[in-house]
Amino acid sequence: MTELNASAAMDSRPSPMPSGSIPVLSTVISEVDIPRDLRAALDGLAQNKADWMAMESHLLQTLRPEMERLTTELVRTGFREAWRKRSNPLA
């Protein structure tokens, strides 16, 4: 099936998307109109995200010295190996 025939076959099937206009939420809902359970769930999710972000920050700060040490070691070893090969091409 050619590309043109394939697209024509796809166009003949009914679209799974609803037709018509897409509603837009333009009304601001006051906080008191939001159910308490929903607010508690959203607040819990926000706190959970904040906890995860704090854990990420702490982990990165803790690992930074080790990452720097490993990077330094890798660069130093790589350059020394490259120099060894460059200075003695027969070895």
N, C-alpha and C positions, 0 to 999 in steps of 0.2 A: 504494500500500500504506500503510495507516495505521501509526501508531507501534506500536500494540498488535499488529498482524499482523506487523510487522517483528521485534519482539522474540520473538514466538512462533516465527517461522521460524528465528531465530538459536538459540533454545533446543533445536530439534529436531536440530541438527547435533551431531556428537560433539565434545567438548571436546578441544583439543590439549594441555591440561594433564594430567599424570598424576594418577591418583586415589590415594588412600591418604594416609598420614601423611608429613610432610616431616621428613627426618632432621635432628637437631640435633647439632652438633659440641660435645660437652661435655668431651671428653678433652683435657687440655692435652698438647701434644706438646713434648717437650724439644728443645732446640736441636740436640743431638747426633743426634737421630733424623731431622732434616731433611737430605736429601741435600746434599752440598757444592755441587753445581752449582746447585741451587735457591736455596740461601743466597747464593751468589755473584751470581746473577741478581737476587734481591731487594735485596741490598746495592747492586748497580749501579743499580737503579731508584731506590733511596732517595738515592744520591749524585747521580744525574742530577736528581732533583727538587730537592734542596738547591742544586745549581748554578743551576738555573732560577730559584729563589726569590731567590738572591743576585744574579743578573743583573737581575731585576725591581727589587729594592731599589736597586741601584746606578743603574739607568736613571732611576728616579723621583727619586732624590737629585740626579742630574745635571740632569734636566729641570726640577726645581722652580723655580729662579730664572727660567727662561724662561717657564714657565707663569704665574708670578706677574706677570711683566712684561706678558705678553700679556693676562692678565685685567684688570690695571690699565688698560691701554690701551683695551681693549674697553669697560669700564665708563665710563671718562672720556669717550671718544668718544660713547658712547650718551647719557650725561647732557648733554653739550654740545649734541648734535643735538636732544635733547628740549627743552632750554632755548631753543635758537634757534627752534624751531617754536612753542613756547609764548609766547615774548616777541614774536614777529612772526608772527601767524597769517596775514597776507596774503602772506607770502613763500613 
